[in-house]
Amino acid sequence: MIKHIESGISGKGLGLHYLQSIRSLAIMCQIKGIVFTKPDGSIKVVAKGEERDLLEFASKLERESSSREIENFYTKWSEPNKDLESFHVVTG
């Protein structure tokens, strides 16, 4: 069953390299979505995929985040509400 998640990550050292690592993880888990840096410097991830793939992605994302100086991390699950065709990093 297709599901949707939104994750938020805030902390230090969350630059372009970290965004690219999230994209690589999403592609490996067969997830579609988008990751970007918000004006406050935190990161937002919007993703959709099969529930089992999203579970793996969210788990790995949380583990990856725990190895950094993360101040806040959340994942919110919902029904799909966006048409996401691939996984993109949005910069600038």
Backbone torsions as a table, in degrees:
resi	resn	phi	psi	omega
1	MET	NA	133.4	-179.6
2	ILE	-74.7	131.8	178.4
3	LYS	-128.6	174.6	-176.4
4	HIS	-136.7	139.4	173.0
5	ILE	-132.3	154.5	167.6
6	GLU	-125.4	131.8	176.0
7	SER	-124.6	147.5	175.5
8	GLY	-126.2	138.8	-177.5
9	ILE	-136.4	128.8	174.1
10	SER	-133.1	145.9	-178.9
11	GLY	162.5	-163.7	-177.7
12	LYS	-99.0	150.3	174.8
13	GLY	71.5	34.7	-177.4
14	LEU	-104.9	57.4	-177.6
15	GLY	-85.9	-162.4	-176.8
16	LEU	-58.7	-37.7	179.6
17	HIS	-59.0	-41.5	179.2
18	TYR	-66.9	-40.6	177.1
19	LEU	-60.5	-42.6	179.3
20	GLN	-65.6	-35.3	178.9
21	SER	-68.4	-34.4	175.7
22	ILE	-65.7	-41.9	178.4
23	ARG	-61.2	-45.2	179.5
24	SER	-60.8	-42.6	177.8
25	LEU	-62.0	-42.6	179.3
26	ALA	-62.8	-43.8	179.8
27	ILE	-63.6	-41.9	178.5
28	MET	-61.2	-35.3	-178.4
29	CYS	-91.1	4.6	179.5
30	GLN	62.1	43.8	-179.1
31	ILE	-105.0	143.2	174.5
32	LYS	-108.0	146.6	178.6
33	GLY	162.3	-154.1	-175.6
34	ILE	-150.3	146.9	173.9
35	VAL	-133.3	139.0	-179.8
36	PHE	-155.7	161.8	176.4
37	THR	-94.7	129.2	178.5
38	LYS	-81.7	163.6	-178.8
39	PRO	-55.5	-27.7	179.9
40	ASP	-82.7	1.4	178.4
41	GLY	92.5	-8.4	177.2
42	SER	-78.9	166.9	-178.4
43	ILE	-111.8	141.3	174.7
44	LYS	-121.5	136.1	177.1
45	VAL	-120.1	127.1	174.4
46	VAL	-119.9	122.7	-173.2
47	ALA	-144.4	152.8	173.4
48	LYS	-140.9	154.6	179.7
49	GLY	171.8	-176.6	175.1
50	GLU	-60.8	142.5	-175.5
51	GLU	-53.9	-44.3	-178.5
52	ARG	-64.6	-37.2	178.4
53	ASP	-68.9	-40.1	177.7
54	LEU	-65.6	-38.0	176.6
55	LEU	-59.3	-45.3	178.7
56	GLU	-63.7	-46.2	-180.0
57	PHE	-60.1	-49.6	-178.4
58	ALA	-62.3	-40.5	178.9
59	SER	-63.6	-46.8	179.8
60	LYS	-67.5	-37.1	178.0
61	LEU	-63.0	-43.1	178.9
62	GLU	-66.2	-41.9	177.4
63	ARG	-62.3	-45.0	178.6
64	GLU	-60.3	-41.1	-178.6
65	SER	-68.2	-31.6	-178.3
66	SER	-69.6	-17.5	179.2
67	SER	-88.4	3.1	179.1
68	ARG	-117.4	175.5	178.2
69	GLU	-83.1	72.7	-177.3
70	ILE	-91.4	131.7	177.9
71	GLU	-93.8	-32.3	-177.4
72	ASN	-151.7	139.1	177.2
73	PHE	-144.8	133.9	174.5
74	TYR	-144.6	156.6	171.4
75	THR	-135.4	128.6	179.2
76	LYS	-117.5	125.6	-178.9
77	TRP	-96.0	145.7	175.7
78	SER	-159.2	176.1	173.9
79	GLU	-74.9	150.4	-179.5
80	PRO	-60.6	134.5	178.6
81	ASN	-137.7	5.9	178.8
82	LYS	-130.4	146.0	177.2
83	ASP	-92.5	98.6	-177.2
84	LEU	-109.7	123.5	-172.7
85	GLU	-99.6	-24.3	178.4
86	SER	-154.3	-167.5	178.4
87	PHE	-116.1	125.6	-175.1
88	HIS	-123.3	148.0	167.8
89	VAL	-102.9	126.8	178.1
90	VAL	-107.0	125.8	178.7
91	THR	-120.5	157.1	173.7
92	GLY	65.8	NA	NA
